[in-house]
Amino acid sequence: MVQKIKKLVYSKTAMDSLIVLGGSGFSSLFGFIFVIIVANQMGPEDFGIYSTLINYVVFLSAVVDLGVSFSLVRFVQDSES
């Protein structure tokens, strides 16, 4: 049982997951610091406009995607088989 756990912890999938998790954490920290700096430089009214524009872009990117990324993953997976 210990051997299985050790093999799982040191697997390529676990290492890749750790890299993705670390990158996500770094990105979140950097985004948090960026928002604080931008908010201090712009002021409340300008930051509200900036925040609204960013939220519209994020919303539109989710709507425009419409499952294309999922379909692309399935297509690549099927083509490798």
C-alpha positions, -999 to +999 in steps of 0.1 A: +000+000+000+028+024+009+045+016-024+013+024-044+010+058-026+047+066-032+043+056-068+013+078-072+029+108-054+060+107-077+041+100-109+043+123-139+006+133-135+012+144-099+042+164-109+023+181-138-006+188-114+017+204-089+032+226-117-003+237-128-013+244-092+018+264-085+013+284-117-024+291-108-014+302-073+013+326-088-011+340-113-037+346-086-012+363-063+001+385-092-035+394-102-043+404-066-013+426-063-020+441-098-056+450-088-044+468-056-018+488-076-042+497-104-070+507-079-046+530-060-034+546-092-068+551-109-092+561-081-127+546-075-145+560-105-119+550-131-113+516-115-151+509-117-150+515-154-118+494-158-134+466-137-166+467-158-147+464-190-126+435-178-157+417-166-174+422-200-144+408-218-143+377-195-180+371-200-178+375-238-149+351-240-169+325-222-199+330-245-178+330-277-160+298-267-192+278-268-174+245-261-148+249-287-120+241-263-137+209-251-143+199-288-106+206-296-095+183-267-118+156-279-106+160-315-069+158-305-076+128-283-094+109-311-067+117-337-040+103-315-058+070-310 
